[in-house]
């Protein structure tokens, strides 16, 4: 039982650490990756401790980070497709 409680605590601290690291990311893509990873950890933590506000909040964080990732990638693809070719 004690090992399980320690694991749950570690999961929460690791999730906290991942979110803190996200604040030091220089690229938006890295920031979103860390946000999504942290959200997944918080979702797992929330499910284990049966805290639906933690789960729902982090599902929303994950969804927002995933949406902005998809939108950024789509913008990059469209920008590459629209760039003029140099003919070489």
Backbone bond lengths (Angstrom), bond angles and torsions (degrees), N, CA, C in turn:
res aa  C-N    CA-C-N  psi(-1)  N-CA   C-N-CA  omega(-1)  CA-C   N-CA-C  phi
1 X - - - 1.452 - - 1.528 110.86 -
2 X 1.333 116.77 -43.24 1.460 121.03 -179.46 1.519 110.99 -64.02
3 X 1.350 116.80 -39.38 1.466 120.37 177.97 1.529 111.11 -61.47
4 X 1.308 117.25 -38.49 1.462 121.14 178.73 1.521 110.70 -65.23
5 X 1.319 117.16 -42.94 1.465 120.86 178.22 1.520 111.50 -64.07
6 X 1.317 116.46 -39.39 1.467 120.50 177.70 1.528 109.78 -65.01
7 X 1.331 117.66 -42.36 1.466 121.15 177.50 1.523 110.62 -59.82
8 X 1.322 117.19 -44.08 1.460 120.72 -179.59 1.523 110.27 -62.72
9 X 1.326 116.82 -43.74 1.465 120.13 176.99 1.525 111.03 -60.68
10 X 1.332 116.72 -46.25 1.466 119.92 179.22 1.525 111.43 -60.10
11 X 1.318 117.20 -40.47 1.463 121.11 178.70 1.530 110.17 -59.90
12 X 1.309 117.23 -44.45 1.463 120.81 177.69 1.517 112.07 -63.89
13 X 1.338 117.59 -41.24 1.466 120.38 179.37 1.523 111.78 -69.23
14 X 1.324 116.95 -37.07 1.469 119.68 177.19 1.522 109.93 -65.75
15 X 1.321 117.14 -42.23 1.470 120.58 177.16 1.527 110.10 -60.15
16 X 1.316 116.99 -42.10 1.457 121.19 177.19 1.520 110.76 -61.03
17 X 1.322 116.49 -45.16 1.467 121.18 179.42 1.516 113.07 -61.50
18 X 1.308 116.69 -40.98 1.464 120.52 179.59 1.529 110.06 -63.79
19 X 1.320 117.35 -42.85 1.468 119.56 178.03 1.529 111.43 -65.28
20 X 1.313 117.50 -38.95 1.467 119.82 178.42 1.521 110.56 -63.79
21 X 1.317 117.31 -42.75 1.467 121.12 178.19 1.520 110.44 -59.56
22 X 1.317 117.89 -34.59 1.464 120.67 -178.24 1.528 111.84 -59.48
23 X 1.313 118.14 -27.52 1.463 120.97 179.78 1.528 112.72 -72.36
24 X 1.316 117.30 -13.91 1.454 121.01 179.92 1.533 112.82 -101.71
25 X 1.311 117.19 2.86 1.462 121.50 179.05 1.523 109.49 -72.33
26 X 1.312 115.99 136.27 1.461 120.38 179.56 1.524 112.01 -90.14
27 X 1.318 117.08 -30.74 1.460 118.71 -178.63 1.530 109.88 -99.02
28 X 1.320 116.11 142.70 1.466 119.39 177.72 1.526 112.79 -59.22
29 X 1.331 117.25 -34.99 1.466 119.92 -179.87 1.531 110.92 -65.43
30 X 1.310 117.13 -41.77 1.468 120.59 178.03 1.523 110.44 -65.75
31 X 1.325 116.45 -41.42 1.467 121.31 178.04 1.528 110.24 -57.27
32 X 1.319 116.08 -48.76 1.465 119.57 -179.29 1.523 111.56 -64.95
33 X 1.326 117.70 -37.04 1.469 120.55 178.15 1.521 111.01 -62.08
34 X 1.328 116.52 -45.91 1.461 119.90 178.59 1.531 111.16 -66.55
35 X 1.330 117.19 -37.53 1.465 119.64 177.09 1.523 110.81 -61.90
36 X 1.332 117.20 -43.13 1.463 119.98 179.89 1.524 111.07 -66.99
37 X 1.334 117.30 -42.02 1.468 120.30 178.89 1.529 110.70 -63.18
38 X 1.326 115.99 -45.23 1.462 119.43 177.80 1.510 112.36 -62.16
39 X 1.324 116.40 -40.51 1.463 120.09 179.10 1.523 111.33 -62.46
40 X 1.328 116.81 -40.83 1.472 119.84 178.18 1.527 110.22 -61.80
41 X 1.337 116.06 -42.78 1.469 119.32 178.09 1.528 111.35 -63.51
42 X 1.337 116.95 -42.57 1.462 120.38 178.31 1.519 111.43 -66.02
43 X 1.322 118.00 -36.11 1.471 120.70 176.63 1.528 109.72 -61.89
44 X 1.331 116.06 -46.04 1.468 119.66 178.44 1.524 110.43 -61.07
45 X 1.325 116.25 -45.13 1.465 121.24 178.96 1.535 110.57 -60.10
46 X 1.318 116.56 -47.40 1.458 120.70 -179.78 1.513 113.02 -62.19
47 X 1.336 115.91 -37.18 1.469 119.21 178.53 1.529 110.57 -67.72
48 X 1.336 115.85 -40.31 1.468 119.56 -179.05 1.523 111.10 -64.44
49 X 1.331 116.85 -42.37 1.471 119.27 -178.02 1.529 112.26 -90.13
50 X 1.326 116.20 3.22 1.465 122.65 177.14 1.533 111.61 60.67
51 X 1.344 114.76 48.93 1.465 120.79 -179.95 1.524 108.55 -114.86
52 X 1.315 116.01 91.66 1.460 119.86 -176.33 1.532 113.48 -61.40
53 X 1.340 121.58 -33.55 1.472 118.47 176.45 1.528 112.71 -61.90
54 X 1.319 117.22 -36.68 1.468 120.98 177.52 1.518 109.44 -65.83
55 X 1.313 117.21 -43.88 1.467 121.69 -179.44 1.529 110.40 -63.52
56 X 1.317 116.80 -51.38 1.473 120.80 -176.74 1.527 110.99 -63.46
57 X 1.325 117.26 -44.99 1.464 120.27 -179.89 1.520 111.03 -58.64
58 X 1.311 116.86 -40.44 1.455 119.35 -177.07 1.518 113.25 -82.43
59 X 1.302 117.90 -22.61 1.468 119.64 168.92 1.524 108.32 -63.99
60 X 1.330 116.51 -41.11 1.465 120.63 178.12 1.531 111.70 -66.02
61 X 1.331 117.17 -40.98 1.468 120.81 176.99 1.525 109.72 -62.07
62 X 1.328 116.26 -46.74 1.465 120.03 179.58 1.524 110.69 -60.45
63 X 1.322 116.60 -45.52 1.468 120.77 -178.67 1.526 111.20 -62.49
64 X 1.321 117.31 -42.38 1.469 120.43 179.56 1.525 111.00 -64.97
65 X 1.326 117.04 -43.69 1.462 120.09 179.18 1.530 110.88 -66.31
66 X 1.321 116.91 -40.38 1.467 120.12 178.67 1.525 110.71 -65.76
67 X 1.327 117.24 -42.88 1.466 121.54 179.82 1.526 110.44 -61.17
68 X 1.331 117.14 -46.30 1.465 118.93 -179.46 1.526 111.47 -68.58
69 X 1.323 117.92 -28.75 1.465 121.12 175.31 1.524 110.21 -66.44
70 X 1.319 116.21 -47.20 1.470 120.72 178.83 1.525 110.14 -62.14
71 X 1.319 116.89 -44.38 1.464 121.45 -179.90 1.534 111.38 -62.62
72 X 1.331 117.40 -40.66 1.470 120.82 178.91 1.522 110.91 -66.61
73 X 1.318 116.92 -42.28 1.473 119.90 178.82 1.524 110.83 -65.15
74 X 1.320 116.48 -40.10 1.472 120.42 178.64 1.532 109.75 -63.08
75 X 1.322 117.39 -40.20 1.467 121.25 178.31 1.517 111.05 -63.67
76 X 1.329 117.14 -39.91 1.461 121.07 178.65 1.519 110.96 -64.76
77 X 1.321 116.65 -43.41 1.463 120.75 179.57 1.521 110.27 -63.15
78 X 1.323 116.76 -44.73 1.456 120.26 179.55 1.523 111.53 -65.48
79 X 1.320 117.14 -36.93 1.462 120.73 178.99 1.528 110.67 -66.76
80 X 1.331 116.41 -39.28 1.473 119.74 178.05 1.523 110.46 -67.00
81 X 1.314 117.14 -40.02 1.459 120.98 -179.14 1.532 111.23 -67.96
82 X 1.310 117.09 -30.95 1.472 121.10 -176.83 1.520 112.49 -89.25
83 X 1.337 118.48 -10.93 1.465 119.29 -177.43 1.522 110.02 -70.69
84 X 1.325 116.50 144.14 1.479 120.37 -178.31 1.525 110.39 -69.66
85 X 1.267 115.81 142.98 1.470 122.16 178.00 1.517 108.87 -88.60
86 X 1.329 116.19 143.69 1.471 118.71 -177.98 1.525 112.70 -91.01
87 X 1.302 117.56 -3.34 1.465 120.90 174.10 1.516 115.51 80.84
88 X 1.322 117.65 8.11 1.474 119.32 179.58 1.484 112.18 -93.08
